[in-house]
Amino acid sequence: MTPREYQLQIEAAQLKEIDKKHAIHEIAWASMAVEQTNASGNSLKFDTFDKFFERDYKKAINKIKQEFNPKAAVDIPSEVLVCQ
């Protein structure tokens, strides 16, 4: 295995871990959505999955991409980076 192939394997493994975390967070969000509301008790604390995890997911992918290939980093819209 060449050093470049090894690097691609490491990148793939890290991206796979992020995808696992994404799936876990989707399950957690679905569970939270049926149970948790905001302080006033009339609406969900996170009304969409994107507000719950998507920003962190995109940032984690971007970090991995920048480490291995800065040109392949994904664009993160500014509205995603702003804490909602």
Backbone as a ProteinNet text record, in pm:
[ID]
protein_1_A
[PRIMARY]
MTPREYQLQIEAAQLKEIDKKHAIHEIAWASMAVEQTNASGNSLKFDTFDKFFERDYKKAINKIKQEFNPKAAVDIPSEVLVCQ
[TERTIARY]
85.8	0	90.4	61.1	140.3	98.9	183.2	145.3	13.9	-7.9	-131.6	-253.4	-239.4	-349.2	-380.4	-274.3	-293.1	-366.6	-326.3	-390.3	-538.1	-570.8	-711.4	-789.7	-725.5	-791.2	-821.2	-727.1	-747.1	-859.6	-858.8	-964.3	-1100.4	-1107.6	-1233.5	-1281.6	-1189.9	-1226.8	-1281.5	-1218	-1265.3	-1401.4	-1422.4	-1552.6	-1660.8	-1625.3	-1719.4	-1761.9	-1668.3	-1700.2	-1795.9	-1774.4	-1864.1	-2003.3	-2012.5	-2142.9	-2212.8	-2136	-2194.4	-2250.6	-2173.7	-2220.5	-2347.1	-2352.3	-2469.5	-2591.5	-2576.6	-2687.5	-2730.7	-2635.2	-2667.3	-2742.9	-2697.9	-2765.6	-2906.4	-2925.9	-3061.2	-3155.3	-3107	-3188.3	-3215	-3111.3	-3127.8	-3225.1	-3216.4	-3306.7	-3450.9	-3472.3	-3607.7	-3663	-3580.4	-3622.6	-3652.9	-3564.7	-3583.5	-3707.5	-3732.4	-3844.6	-3978.4	-3989.6	-4117.2	-4125.4	-4014	-4012.4	-3983.3	-3895.7	-3843.5	-3904.7	-3936.6	-3984.4	-3896.7	-3919.8	-3842	-3891.8	-3835.4	-3867.7	-4016	-4080.5	-4222.4	-4310.5	-4253.8	-4327.4	-4420.9	-4416.8	-4512.3	-4450.8	-4320.8	-4260.6	-4129.9	-4082.4	-3958.4	-3838.8	-3742.8	-3621.2	-3547.2	-3538.9	-3480.4	-3591.3	-3643	-3756.7	-3716.8	-3588	-3540.7	-3412.7	-3384.2	-3261	-3139	-3146.9	-3033.2	-2990.1	-3084.3	-3050.4	-2987.2	-3021.1	-2971.8	-2828.7	-2793	-2660.7	-2594.9	-2667.8	-2612.2	-2490.6	-2492.9	-2380.6	-2252.7	-2262	-2145.3	-2098.8	-2193.2	-2161.2	-2082.5	-2129.2	-2060.5	-1923.5	-1912.3	-1783.7	-1684.6	-1730.6	-1642.4	-1594.1	-1683.4	-1644.4	-1545.2	-1572.1	-1483	-1343.1	-1336.7	-1208.3	-1127.7	-1194.4	-1126.7	-1081.2	-1169.6	-1135.6	-1018	-1015.1	-906.1	-773.7	-779.8	-657.7	-596.2	-679.5	-628	-621.3	-715	-717.1	-793.3	-723.9	-791.1	-881.4	-850.6	-933.3	-1067.4	-1079.1	-1202.3	-1295.2	-1259.4	-1341.9	-1479.9	-1582.1	-1719.1	-1749.3	-1833.5	-1876.5	-1982.3	-1967	-2067.1	-2130.6	-2259.1	-2325.8	-2318.5	-2308.7	-2294.7	-2412	-2532.4	-2647.5	-2639.3	-2560.2	-2542	-2443.9	-2343.9	-2243.7	-2295.4	-2401.1	-2457.4	-2541.4	-2515.4	-2593.4	-2736.9	-2830.6	-2970.7	-3043.5
-117.5	0	123.8	214.3	337.3	432.4	530	628.4	700.5	729.4	797.7	707.6	579.2	485.4	474	471.7	466.4	590.8	704.5	830.8	829.3	777.3	767.5	671.9	564.1	469.9	537.2	614.6	685.7	788.1	863.3	961.8	893	782.2	709	658.7	610	560.6	674.2	789.7	903.9	951.2	955.3	996.2	894.5	767.7	663.4	684	720.1	747.6	866	969.7	1085.5	1043.6	959.1	911.2	829.7	750	674.9	771.2	875.6	975.6	1043.5	1069.4	1131.7	1042.4	913	819.3	812.8	811.4	809.2	935.6	1048.6	1174.1	1179.5	1119.1	1114.2	1036.4	926	846.5	926	989.9	1069.1	1184.3	1248.3	1359.2	1311.4	1198	1144.4	1113.5	1059	1029.3	1158.7	1256.1	1384	1455.5	1442.7	1514.9	1473.9	1351.7	1308.6	1337.7	1376.8	1396.1	1538.5	1609.1	1733.9	1857.5	1952	2080.9	2190.2	2312.1	2423.8	2458.2	2560.7	2596.6	2627.6	2685.8	2717.9	2595.1	2486.8	2362.5	2352	2448.3	2444.2	2412.6	2400.7	2364.7	2291	2223.1	2147.8	2241.1	2198.4	2276.4	2285.6	2174.6	2171.3	2125.7	2215.1	2177.9	2111.9	2112.4	2040	1966.3	1861.2	1786.3	1871.8	1957.9	2044.3	2128.9	2180.5	2262.2	2176.6	2049.2	1958.7	1914	1881	1823.6	1864.6	1907.4	1924.6	2017.5	2124.4	2218.4	2148	2069.1	1997.2	1890.8	1827.4	1723.6	1784.1	1894.2	1958	2010.8	2063.5	2112.3	1998	1882.4	1767.4	1714.1	1705.2	1660.1	1757.8	1885.4	1987.1	1976.6	1952.3	1940.2	1823.1	1709.2	1592.1	1620.2	1677.3	1706.7	1803.5	1905.3	2001.9	1937.6	1841.3	1773.4	1692.1	1623.9	1534.8	1598	1686.3	1749	1880.8	1989.7	2118.7	2160.5	2118.3	2156.5	2084.1	1975.3	1896	1933.1	2033.6	2073.1	2117.2	2079.9	2115.4	2258.5	2323.4	2457.4	2447.4	2530.8	2537	2673.6	2678.9	2808.7	2883.5	3015.4	3095.7	3078.2	3052.7	3036.9	2908.3	2810.9	2686.3	2708.7	2795.5	2820.6	2904	2978.2	3062.3	2974.9	2983.9	2905.8	2954.1	2866.7	2907.3	2884.6
0	0	0	-89	-97.4	14.7	45	146.5	111.9	-15.3	-56.6	-34.6	-67	-43.2	105.2	186.3	331.2	379.6	329.1	367.4	329.7	212.9	171.3	261.6	304.2	395.3	529.7	579.8	706.7	691.9	583.9	559.8	552.4	479.9	467.4	603	684.8	818.1	904.5	897.8	977	928.5	797.1	743.8	780.9	783.3	823.8	969.6	1055.6	1196.3	1209.3	1128.4	1131.6	1087.6	986.9	942.4	1051.1	1125.5	1237.7	1342.6	1372.7	1469.4	1418.8	1289.3	1229.8	1250.7	1225.5	1243.7	1390.2	1480.4	1623.2	1662.8	1610.8	1642.5	1583.2	1467.1	1409.7	1501.3	1554.4	1646.8	1774.1	1826.2	1947.9	1925.2	1809	1779.5	1770.7	1706.1	1695.6	1834	1919.6	2056.4	2132.5	2118.2	2187.1	2135.8	2006.4	1946.2	2006.2	2049.8	2107.8	2257	2318.9	2463.6	2510.5	2443.6	2499.1	2435.3	2518.1	2470.2	2529.1	2484.3	2538.2	2678.4	2738.4	2876.1	2895.9	2795.8	2811.1	2793.5	2738.9	2727.3	2608.9	2518.9	2408.1	2271.9	2262.8	2134.4	2158.8	2055.3	2066.6	2080.6	2159.7	2176.2	2042.4	1969.3	1835.2	1742.1	1660.8	1577.5	1446.2	1413.2	1295.6	1332	1257.4	1282.1	1254.1	1153.2	1119.5	1238.5	1312.2	1429.3	1538.9	1541.6	1644.7	1620.1	1493.6	1468.6	1338.1	1240	1105.2	1101.8	1178.8	1180.1	1226.1	1332.9	1382.8	1284.1	1217.4	1118.2	1003	951.1	837.8	879	999.2	1046.3	1062.4	1112.4	1130.4	995.7	899	765.5	704	719	663.9	726.2	855.4	924.1	867.8	847.4	791.9	648.7	569.1	429.7	420.8	505.5	501.8	542.1	632.3	675.9	561.9	485	381.7	243.8	212.3	80.6	91	119	138.8	23.3	-97.7	-212.4	-213.3	-137.5	-136.2	-20.9	56.3	169.9	122.6	199	162.5	205.1	129.1	165.8	274.8	375.9	482	474.4	437.8	428.1	560	553.6	674.5	768.7	715.7	804.1	884.7	838.1	913.1	1026	1004.6	1106.4	1220.9	1198.5	1303	1394.8	1522.6	1618.7	1618.2	1594.6	1583.9	1712.8
[MASK]
++++++++++++++++++++++++++++++++++++++++++++++++++++++++++++++++++++++++++++++++++++

